[in-house]
Amino acid sequence: MEKEFQKLRRFNLIMGGLHLVQGILMLFLATSIIQKIAEFSPKITQFYIAYNVDTKSLEATSRVLFDLPFGMLVALFLLISAAAHALISIPNKLNAIYNADLKKGINKFRWFEYALSSSIMIVLIATLFGVYDIASLILIFVVTASMNLFGLVMEQLNSHNKNGKIDWGPFIWGTIAGLAPWLVIVLYMTGTGNYDMVPWFVWAIVIVYFIAFNTFPINMVLQYKKVGKWKNYLYGERIYIWLSLIAKTILAWLVLFGAMQP
C-alpha cells in the first residue's frame, strides 16, 4: 500500500501543478490581457427597508456595496485547488494525515476544498445570471458549502460502520442542499421567457455543471457499492481527482469567457 500512496502523492503534485498553471494564466488574462474580462465586475447590492418621509411608509430600497472582482475569483477557484493538492502532498505531516484518513475511507481535505472552491464557482455562475443581491449570494455560498460538508459527514459516519450497512442520510440531504442554488439560478434564467436570447455559454455552463454535479455523487455511490475497481477506496480517490481537474477546467474557462457577455 505504501507504493500506492507514493504514486498518489506524485499524482496529486501533478494535478496541483495543472491547476496552478491554469490559475496563473487565467489571472493574467483576467487582469491585463482581455480588457472585457478585466472590466466585468458586477455591482453587488444590498436590499433593505427604509422609511420614506414623503409617502410616510416603509419601502424596499437598495444600495451598491462593492464591485465583484469576477476574473480574479475565477482564477482563485483553480488556485484553491492547486493549494489543496500541495497541502496534502508536500508537507510530510499533512501527507501522513491524508494517507491515514484514506485508509479509513475518509478524505476531509477534499471536502473542505470543495466546500470553498465550488461555493465560489456557484456564486460566480449566479452573478452571470443576474443574481447581484448580497443576501442571496451569501445563502448560495453557504448552502453549497453545506452540500460538500454533507459529503464529509457521509464518509465519517460510514467509516465506523462495521456491519456493511451504508447510511445514505448525508448523501440525500447533501443532494437536496446542492439543488437549492440551482432553483434560484433557474428562476433568474427563466424570468424573461425569451430562451432564444440566452447566450450559448449560459446553456454550456448549465449542461457542464449538471454533468459535473452528477459525476461526483456517482463516484461516491460506486465507492460505497464497491463496484469493480471501486472496491479499492484509493481508486475512487483518483477518480475524484480526475473529475475535479476536468470539471473545474471546463467550467472555469466557460465562466471566465462568460464574463465577455454583452
ZAMIDO-406514 format. One record per atom (N, C-alpha, C): x, y, z; residue in three letters. Coordinates in steps of 0.2 Angstrom, whole numbers, plus 5000, padded with zeros to 4 digits. Layout:
N
XYZALA/...
//
This chain:
262
500449945000MET/500050005000MET/500450065000MET/501050065003GLU/501550125003GLU/501650144996GLU/501750094991LYS/501950114985LYS/501350154981LYS/500750134983GLU/500150164981GLU/500150234983GLU/500250244989PHE/500250314992PHE/500750354989PHE/501350334988GLN/501850374984GLN/501650394978GLN/501350344974LYS/501150364967LYS/500550414968LYS/500150404973LEU/499550454974LEU/499850524975LEU/500450524979ARG/500750594981ARG/500950624975ARG/501350584970ARG/501550614964ARG/500950644960ARG/500450604960PHE/499850614956PHE/499550684958PHE/499550694965ASN/499250754967ASN/499650814966ASN/500350804966LEU/500850854964LEU/500750874957LEU/500650824952ILE/500550844945ILE/499850884944ILE/499350854947MET/498650884946MET/498650954949MET/499050964955GLY/499051034958GLY/499451074953GLY/499951054950GLY/500351094945GLY/499951114939GLY/499451074937LEU/499051094931LEU/498551144933LEU/498251134939HIS/497851184942HIS/498151254943HIS/498751254945LEU/499151314947LEU/499351354940LEU/499551314935VAL/499751344929VAL/499051384926VAL/498551344926GLN/497951374923GLN/497651434927GLN/497751434934GLY/497551484938GLY/497951544937GLY/498651544936ILE/499051594935ILE/498951624928ILE/498851584923LEU/498651604916LEU/497951644916LEU/497551614920MET/496851644920MET/496851714923MET/497251724929LEU/497351784932LEU/497751834928LEU/498151814924PHE/498551854919PHE/498051884914PHE/497651834911LEU/497151854906LEU/496651904909LEU/496451894915ALA/495851924918ALA/496051994920ALA/496752004921THR/496952074924THR/497352114919THR/497552084914SER/497952134909SER/497852124902SER/497652064900ILE/497652044893ILE/496952064890ILE/496452024892ILE/495752034889ILE/495452094893ILE/495352144890GLN/495052204894GLN/494352194896GLN/493952164892LYS/493252154893LYS/493152114900LYS/493652064901ILE/493552024907ILE/493752064913ILE/494352104912ALA/494552144917ALA/494052194919ALA/493652214914GLU/493152274916GLU/492452244919GLU/492352174918PHE/491752144920PHE/491752134928PHE/491452174931SER/491452174939SER/490752194941SER/490252144942PRO/489552154944PRO/489552194950PRO/489052244950LYS/488952284956LYS/488552244961LYS/488852224967ILE/488452184972ILE/488052234976ILE/487452224977THR/486952264980THR/486652234987THR/486452284991GLN/486052264997GLN/485352294997GLN/484852244998PHE/484252274998PHE/484052285006PHE/483652335007TYR/483452345014TYR/482852385014TYR/482452395020ILE/481852435021ILE/482052495024ILE/481852555021ALA/481952615023ALA/481352655024ALA/481252705028TYR/480652745029TYR/480752805024TYR/480152805020ASN/480152865015ASN/479752925018ASN/480052975019VAL/479753035023VAL/479153065019VAL/479253065012ASP/478753085008ASP/478053045008ASP/478152985007THR/477552935007THR/477352915014THR/477852925019LYS/477652905026LYS/477552835027LYS/477952795023SER/477952725023SER/478652685023SER/478652625025LEU/479252585024LEU/479252555017LEU/479852565013GLU/479952545006GLU/480552515005GLU/480552465001ALA/481152424999ALA/481652464995ALA/482252474997THR/482752504993THR/483352474993THR/483852494989SER/484552464989SER/485052504988SER/485652484989ARG/486252524988ARG/486852474986ARG/487352504982VAL/487852464980VAL/488352454985VAL/488652394986LEU/489152384992LEU/489852384989LEU/489952344983PHE/490552344980PHE/490552314973PHE/491052314969ASP/491152284963ASP/491452214964ASP/491152164961LEU/491452094962LEU/492052084957LEU/492652074960PRO/493252064955PRO/493151994952PRO/492751984947PHE/492551924944PHE/493151884941PHE/493551914937GLY/494051874934GLY/494551844939GLY/494751884944MET/495151864949MET/494851804953MET/494251804954LEU/493951754958LEU/493851684954LEU/493851694947VAL/493851634943VAL/494551604944VAL/495051644944ALA/495751614944ALA/495851584951ALA/495551624956LEU/495551594963LEU/495251524964LEU/494751514960PHE/494451444960PHE/494951394959PHE/495351404954LEU/495851354952LEU/496451354957LEU/496651414959LEU/497251424964LEU/497051384970LEU/496451384973ILE/496251354979ILE/496351274978ILE/496251254972SER/496351184971SER/497051164971SER/497451204968ALA/498151194967ALA/498451194974ALA/498251244979ALA/498451244985ALA/498251184989ALA/497651154988ALA/497451094992ALA/497851034990ALA/498051034984HIS/498450974981HIS/499150984984HIS/499451044985ALA/500051054988ALA/500051034995ALA/499551054998LEU/499451045006LEU/499550975008LEU/499250935004ILE/499150855005ILE/499750825002ILE/500150854998SER/500750824995SER/501450844998SER/501550904999ILE/502250925001ILE/502450915008ILE/502050945013PRO/502250935020PRO/502150865022PRO/502650835024ASN/502650765026ASN/502050745031ASN/502050795036LYS/501550785042LYS/500850785039LYS/500650825035LEU/499950835032LEU/499850775027LEU/500350755023ASN/500350695019ASN/500150635023ASN/500450625029ALA/500350565033ALA/499650565036ALA/499350625037ILE/498650635040ILE/498250615034ILE/498350635028TYR/497950625022TYR/497950545021TYR/498550515021ASN/498550445020ASN/498250405025ASN/498250425031ALA/497950385037ALA/497250395036ALA/496950455034ASP/496250455033ASP/495950415027ASP/496450415022LEU/496250375016LEU/496150295018LEU/496550275022LYS/496450205025LYS/495850195028LYS/495550245031LYS/494850245034LYS/494250255030LYS/494450275023GLY/493950295019GLY/493650365019GLY/494150405021ILE/493950475023ILE/494450525019ILE/494250575016ASN/494750625014ASN/494450695016ASN/494550725022LYS/494250785024LYS/494550845020LYS/495150835018PHE/495450895014PHE/495050905008PHE/494850855005ARG/494450854998ARG/493850895000ARG/493450875005TRP/492850915006TRP/492850985008TRP/493350995012PHE/493451065014PHE/493651115008PHE/494051085004GLU/494251114997GLU/493651124993GLU/493251074992TYR/492651084988TYR/492151134991TYR/492151134997ALA/491651175001ALA/491851254999ALA/492451264999LEU/492751334997LEU/492651344990LEU/493051304986SER/493051314978SER/492451314975SER/492051264976SER/491351254972SER/490851314974SER/490951334981SER/490451384983SER/490651454979SER/491351464978ILE/491551524975ILE/491251524968ILE/491351464964MET/491151454957MET/490351464957MET/489951434961ILE/489251444960ILE/489051514961ILE/489351554966VAL/489251624966VAL/489351664960VAL/489951644957LEU/490151674951LEU/489651664945LEU/489451594945ILE/488951574940ILE/488251614941ILE/488051624947ALA/487451654949ALA/487451724947ALA/488051764947THR/488151834945THR/488051834938THR/488251784934LEU/488151784927LEU/487451784925LEU/487051754929PHE/486351754928PHE/485951814931PHE/486351864934GLY/486051924937GLY/485851924944GLY/486151874948VAL/486051874955VAL/486551924958VAL/486351984960TYR/486852034962TYR/486652044970TYR/486152024972ASP/485952034979ASP/486451994984ASP/486752034989ILE/487252004993ILE/486951954998ILE/486351965000ALA/486051915004ALA/485951845000ALA/485751844994SER/485651784990SER/486251754989SER/486851794987LEU/487451764986LEU/487751734992LEU/487651764998ILE/487951735004ILE/487551665005ILE/486851665004LEU/486551605005LEU/486751545001LEU/486851564994ILE/487051514989ILE/487751494991ILE/488151534993PHE/488851514996PHE/488851465001PHE/488451475006VAL/488351435012VAL/488051375011VAL/487551375007VAL/487151305005VAL/487651265001VAL/487951284997THR/488451244993THR/488951214997THR/489251265001ALA/489751235006ALA/489451175010ALA/488851185013SER/488551135017SER/488451075013SER/488251075006MET/488251015002MET/488850975002MET/489451005002ASN/490050975002ASN/490250945009ASN/490050985014LEU/490250955021LEU/489750895022LEU/489150895019PHE/488750835020PHE/489150775017PHE/489550785012GLY/490050735009GLY/490550705014GLY/490850755018LEU/491250735023LEU/490950695029LEU/490350715031VAL/489950685036VAL/489750615033VAL/489650605027MET/489450545024MET/490050495025MET/490650515024GLU/491250475025GLU/491450465032GLU/491350515036GLN/491550505043GLN/491050455046GLN/490350465045LEU/489850415048LEU/489950345046LEU/490150335039ASN/490150265037ASN/490850235038ASN/491350275040SER/492050245041SER/492050205047SER/491550215052HIS/491550175058HIS/491050115057HIS/490750115052ASN/490150065051ASN/490549995049ASN/490449945054LYS/490749885053LYS/490349825050LYS/489649845050ASN/489149785048ASN/489049795040ASN/489349845037GLY/489249845030GLY/488649885027GLY/488249905032LYS/487649935030LYS/487850015030LYS/487650045024ILE/487850115022ILE/487250155025ILE/487450215028ASP/486950265030ASP/486950315024ASP/486450325020TRP/486450365015TRP/486150435017TRP/485950445023GLY/485650505025GLY/486050575023GLY/486650575024PRO/487050635022PRO/487050645015PRO/487150595011PHE/487150595004PHE/486450625001PHE/485950605004ILE/485250635002ILE/485150705004ILE/485350725010TRP/485250795012TRP/485750835008TRP/486350815007GLY/486850855003GLY/486550864996GLY/486250814993THR/485950824986THR/485450874986THR/485050874991ILE/484450924992ILE/484750994992ILE/485251004997ALA/485651064998ALA/485951094991ALA/486251044988GLY/486551064981GLY/486151084976GLY/485451064976LEU/485051084971LEU/484751154972LEU/484751174979ALA/484451244981ALA/484751304977ALA/485351314976PRO/485651364972PRO/485451364965PRO/485351304962TRP/485151304955TRP/484351324954TRP/483951314959LEU/483251334959LEU/483251414958LEU/483751444962VAL/483751524962VAL/484051544955VAL/484551504952ILE/484851524946ILE/484351514940ILE/483951454940VAL/483451444935VAL/482851494936VAL/482651524941LEU/482151574942LEU/482451634938LEU/483051654939TYR/483351714936TYR/483351694928TYR/483651634927MET/483751624920MET/483051624915MET/482551594919THR/481851594915THR/481451654916THR/481651704919GLY/481251764921GLY/480951794915GLY/481351804910THR/481051844904THR/480651794899THR/480851734899GLY/480451684895GLY/480751684887GLY/481251734886ASN/481551734879ASN/482151694879ASN/482051624879TYR/482551574879TYR/483051574873TYR/482751604867ASP/483151604861ASP/483651664862ASP/483551704867MET/484051764868MET/484651744873MET/484551684876VAL/485051664881VAL/485751644877VAL/486251674879PRO/486951664875PRO/487151594876PRO/487451564871TRP/487651494871TRP/488051474877TRP/488451524880PHE/488951504886PHE/488451484892PHE/487951514892VAL/487451504898VAL/487251434898VAL/486951414892TRP/486751344891TRP/487351294893TRP/487951314890ALA/488551274891ALA/488751264898ALA/488651324902ILE/488851314909ILE/488351274913ILE/487651284911VAL/487151244914VAL/487251164913VAL/487451144907ILE/487551074905ILE/488151044908ILE/488751084908VAL/489351064911VAL/489251054918VAL/488951104922TYR/488851094929TYR/488451044931TYR/487951034927PHE/487450974928PHE/487750904928PHE/488150904923ILE/488550834922ILE/489050834927ILE/489450884929ALA/489950884934ALA/489650864941ALA/489050894942PHE/488650884948PHE/488450814949PHE/488350784944ASN/488150714944ASN/488750664945ASN/489250674941THR/489850634941THR/490150624948THR/490150674952PHE/490450664959PHE/490050624963PHE/489450634964PRO/489050584968PRO/489050514965PRO/489050504958ILE/489050444955ILE/489750404958ILE/490250444958ASN/490850414960ASN/490850384968ASN/490450424972MET/490350414979MET/489950344979MET/489450344975VAL/488950284975VAL/489350224974VAL/489750224968LEU/490150174966LEU/490650144971LEU/490950194975GLN/491450184981GLN/491050144986GLN/490450164988TYR/490150134994TYR/489750064991TYR/489650064985LYS/489349994982LYS/489949944981LYS/490549974981LYS/491149934980LYS/491049894973LYS/490949934968VAL/490849914961VAL/491549904958VAL/491749844955GLY/492349834952GLY/492949864955GLY/493349914952LYS/493949944954LYS/493849984960LYS/493150004961TRP/493050054967TRP/493050014973TRP/493149954973LYS/493249914980LYS/493849944983LYS/494349974980ASN/494850004982ASN/494750074983ASN/494750104989TYR/494550174990TYR/494950224987TYR/495650204986LEU/496150244983LEU/495950254975LEU/495650204972TYR/495450214965TYR/494950264965TYR/494450264969GLY/493950314969GLY/494250384971GLY/494750384975GLU/495050444976GLU/495450474970GLU/495750434966ARG/496050454960ARG/495450484955ARG/494950454955ILE/494350474950ILE/494150544953ILE/494050554959TYR/493850614962TYR/494350674959TYR/495050654959ILE/495550704957ILE/495450714950ILE/495350664946TRP/495250674939TRP/494650714937TRP/494050704941LEU/493450734940LEU/493550814941LEU/493950824947SER/494050894949SER/494350934944SER/494950904941LEU/495350934936LEU/494850954930LEU/494550904927ILE/494150904921ILE/493650954922ILE/493250944927ALA/492650984928ALA/492851054929ALA/493351064934LYS/493551134935LYS/493851174930LYS/494251134926THR/494551164920THR/494051194915THR/493551144913ILE/493051164908ILE/492551224911ILE/492351214917LEU/491951264920LEU/492251334921LEU/492851334923ALA/493251394924ALA/493251434918ALA/493451404913TRP/493651444906TRP/492951464903TRP/492451424904LEU/491751444902LEU/491551504905LEU/491551504912VAL/491351554916VAL/491751614915VAL/492451614914LEU/492851664913LEU/492651704906LEU/492551664901PHE/492351694895PHE/491651714895PHE/491251684900GLY/490551714900GLY/490551784903GLY/491151804906ALA/491151874908ALA/491251924902ALA/491351894896MET/491351934890MET/490651944887MET/490151924891GLN/489451934888GLN/489352004887GLN/488852014882PRO/488652084880PRO/488352124887PRO/
//
